[in-house]
Amino acid sequence: MQALEGLMVLDLTHALAGPFCTYHLALLGADVVKVERPGVGDDFRAFVREPGWSVGSAFAAVNAGKRSITLDLKTEAGREVIRRLAVASDVMVENQRPGALGAMGIGPDDLRALNPRLVTCTISGFGQGGERAAWPAYDHTIQALSGMAWTGADADTPSQGRGFSIDCFSGYLAHAAILSALVRRGRTGQGQHLDVSMLDATMVLMGVGLVRQMISGDRISATQAVVQDRPTVGPFRTRDGWLWLSGNFQNHWEALCRVLGADDLLADPRFRSGESRLQHKDVLRAELSRRIAPREAAELEVALMEAGAPAAKVRTTREALELPVLRERAMLLDSLTHDGLPLTLMNAGFVANADGPGLQRRLPALGEHTAEVLSEIGYAAEDIAALRAAGVT
């Protein structure tokens, strides 16, 4: 039995941050009921579609494993369905504009009044209150505002992005918060409201470097400081690409020299300790570059790792997806779209010895489960037909 099996999640999310959260709840076994607009669905259903695909890749990545229903929340009949779903649910997640659902009478406070055991979670750019609550928030604007776009950039040009999504990390943080609230509910019997902001999530992600800056006043992140201060940390060009060394400690340095056949560097008094290597970092980096340049990245990666010196070939994402370890650890999930196209998705990122994460359902078609879900919360067949005829579903 999966960890969240038997729990129902009312998913009022769209785009990326909210659906990422509920996707990870589905991976743990929750029954996630995704509410979409009739005839249109989530904006990301059609966003950046590849030729021959009926859905966008971003939508496919974060919405498999859910049940899809359609509701027009501008109608009172649609809002009444939400209320009845909330009574039957354990968790409600939304990432609409702050206050939008409350203005319709179906916000977190309204729904928890109907179901005190309900855990509600809102995800927004800056939180539900305060002077910035109404500001729009997108991934790169949050990276810029938080200082993330500045870390790793040169003096004049901001970073073009960090290669990952703040939306997704915000959703993952929300998923962790929900798990904590469910544990609390198990002890108290009471639900709880969780207010997650993308800005807060970004600061969490940068936390180690930010603490360093507050202590030392440095204007660089912890990661930058390590690369700049240690000549045995960072990228080195090889014959066929790049190799990233992570030689932080003395045993790493000694193993590196053994693999490179560099006994002379090991014996050189200029490089005997971390402090002396730092004092002569430019000379040492040049020596290492000269010896690494003729070698193959993959060959050095294996030799160094087996010797105990952390190092990795700098791969493209396509190359990374071909690493056998991802299949060995069930990190890649083979699934289907609603129209039968093969789909490979990411699993939850951990292995459990029993009842681990995974998908129970494929990617849903728009509104595929509307009648099924409505019947489960007490709507008769004629009521469902009337809602459909009125354009509510």
Secondary structure, DSSP 8 states (H G I E B T S, - for coil): --TTTT-EEEEE--TTHHHHHHHHHHHTT-EEEEEE-TTT--GGGSTT--TT-SS-HHHHHHHTT-EEEE--TTSHHHHHHHHHHHHH-SEEEE-SSTTHHHHTT-SHHHHHHH-TT-EEEEEESS-SSSTTTTS---HHHHHHHHTTTTTT--SSS--S--SS-HHHHHHHHHHHHHHHHHHHHHHHS--EEEEEEHHHHHHHHTHHHHHHHHHH--SS-HHHHHHHH-TTEEEEEETTEEEEEE--SHHHHHHHHHHHT-HHHHH-GGGSSHHHHHHTHHHHHHHHHHHHTTS-HHHHHHHHHHHT--EEE---HHHHHT-HHHHHTT-EEEEE-TTS-EEEEE--S---SSS----SS----TTTTHHHHHHHTT--HHHHHHHHHTT--
